[in-house]
Amino acid sequence: MQGMGTNIREIENRISFCNYLSVAQIFLQDNFLLNRPLSSSDIKPRLLGHWGSCPGINIAYANLKERFPNMKFILGPGHGFPALQANLFYDGVLQEYYPEATPNLHGIEYICKKFSWPYGFPSHASPVTPGVIAEGGELGYSLATAYGAALGRPDEFIAVLIGDGELETATALASLNLYRLLGSHHNGWVLPILHLNGYKISGPTIYGRDSDRELLQLFRGFGYNPILIDGTNTEEFQSALDAAMPGSFIIMRTPKGYTGPKEVDGVKVEGNCASHQVPLPLAKTSDEQLRMLEEWLKSYNFKELYDEFADQN
Ligand SMILES: Cc1ncc(C[n+]2csc(CCOP(=O)(O)OP(=O)(O)O)c2C)c(N)n1
């Protein structure tokens, strides 16, 4: 059953908005709203950042925010920083700390130009990000951090997105035991979500190759009630959140780099580790990749969805 007030289209529009801004931060130094055909001079001279994790983060964040507006959110795959930044921008949180992050073209230009730039925003979640107290970098701590944040705070709701590569680390695996130690009414509710996009930097994850049955058995073995969902199906995600309760563990399947380029130079990119970093590394110098980037950005219908941006040049 859908919860009251659930608006599937609004959630999906938010995901498109944040996907667009994630791509824009990685690639663009001008022409942020595509008011003219994309040209080489619009592309940053040095392309940095990580796309592959971003779409799954945007999906999880938008769905959670709709169902649990006051959640605390802990991000395991810190490499998807453009997605976190896009969501903080969307909610106006970034502007509270960075007044230039206004909800218009100026704000978009500001976050894009400052992404992965000296004295700007690093390419991973760091203490200059509102709400972040720990510099990221080492995978493994998200679940333990979530249980720590819930300790002795029974009214707290904490959603934690764990990378499937991250879950191969000793720390993350051992932290699965914390539910049996800390899952009581004296502590807050931690809702773990496995970001099962199937790949790490240059190869598949172990859990990405597991069958549904194997995954369900694994998390049942740790004492959870696992709920396996297709993250690209918003209704399914919202139903899972409606059904979730303390002890639930959501396994969210998405193709890595979902909605990005499907194939580049004969290499599969969407649904593969080739989407991990910058999927169109030659966008500045190759006409073909530039056109692919333009098509990719246009696919989000950014200006149509958010007409407050439409008339700005
Ligand atoms: C302890 C540790 N080992 C290795 C790395 C190097 N590393 C950075 S990102 C990454 C892959 C992460 O994969 P996953 O958790 O599935 O996140 P995704 O980008 O697919 O969302 C690895 C191995 C690291 N940061 N920390």
The ligand as an SDF file (V2000), in Angstrom:
LIG
                    3D

 26 27  0  0  0  0  0  0  0  0999 V2000
   38.8140    0.0210    2.7150 C   0  0  0  0  0  0  0  0  0  0  0  0
   38.8530    0.4800    1.2880 C   0  0  0  0  0  0  0  0  0  0  0  0
   39.2540   -0.3800    0.3240 N   0  0  0  0  0  0  0  0  0  0  0  0
   39.2870    0.0150   -0.9620 C   0  0  0  0  0  0  0  0  0  0  0  0
   38.9430    1.2990   -1.3060 C   0  0  0  0  0  0  0  0  0  0  0  0
   39.0400    1.7420   -2.7500 C   0  0  0  0  0  0  0  0  0  0  0  0
   37.7090    1.9390   -3.3330 N   0  0  0  0  0  0  0  0  0  0  0  0
   37.1660    3.1500   -3.5000 C   0  0  0  0  0  0  0  0  0  0  0  0
   35.6320    3.1030   -4.1720 S   0  0  0  0  0  0  0  0  0  0  0  0
   35.6900    1.4150   -4.2970 C   0  0  0  0  0  0  0  0  0  0  0  0
   34.5290    0.6490   -4.8680 C   0  0  0  0  0  0  0  0  0  0  0  0
   33.3210    0.8730   -4.0680 C   0  0  0  0  0  0  0  0  0  0  0  0
   32.3080    0.0430   -4.5250 O   0  0  0  0  0  0  0  0  0  0  0  0
   30.8920    0.1190   -3.8740 P   0  0  0  0  0  0  0  0  0  0  0  0
   30.9870    0.1410   -2.3930 O   0  0  0  0  0  0  0  0  0  0  0  0
   30.0860   -0.9520   -4.4940 O   0  0  0  0  0  0  0  0  0  0  0  0
   30.3680    1.5670   -4.2980 O   0  0  0  0  0  0  0  0  0  0  0  0
   29.7730    2.0670   -5.6960 P   0  0  0  0  0  0  0  0  0  0  0  0
   30.7450    3.0880   -6.2210 O   0  0  0  0  0  0  0  0  0  0  0  0
   29.6210    0.9070   -6.6360 O   0  0  0  0  0  0  0  0  0  0  0  0
   28.4550    2.6580   -5.3340 O   0  0  0  0  0  0  0  0  0  0  0  0
   36.8960    0.9230   -3.7870 C   0  0  0  0  0  0  0  0  0  0  0  0
   37.2610   -0.5090   -3.7540 C   0  0  0  0  0  0  0  0  0  0  0  0
   38.5350    2.1660   -0.2780 C   0  0  0  0  0  0  0  0  0  0  0  0
   38.1310    3.4180   -0.5490 N   0  0  0  0  0  0  0  0  0  0  0  0
   38.4870    1.7330    1.0140 N   0  0  0  0  0  0  0  0  0  0  0  0
  1  2  1  0
  2  3  1  0
  2 26  2  0
  3  4  2  0
  4  5  1  0
  5  6  1  0
  5 24  2  0
  6  7  1  0
  7  8  2  0
  7 22  1  0
  8  9  1  0
  9 10  1  0
 10 11  1  0
 10 22  2  0
 11 12  1  0
 12 13  1  0
 13 14  1  0
 14 15  2  0
 14 16  1  0
 14 17  1  0
 17 18  1  0
 18 19  2  0
 18 20  1  0
 18 21  1  0
 22 23  1  0
 24 25  1  0
 24 26  1  0
M  CHG  1   7   1
M  END
$$$$
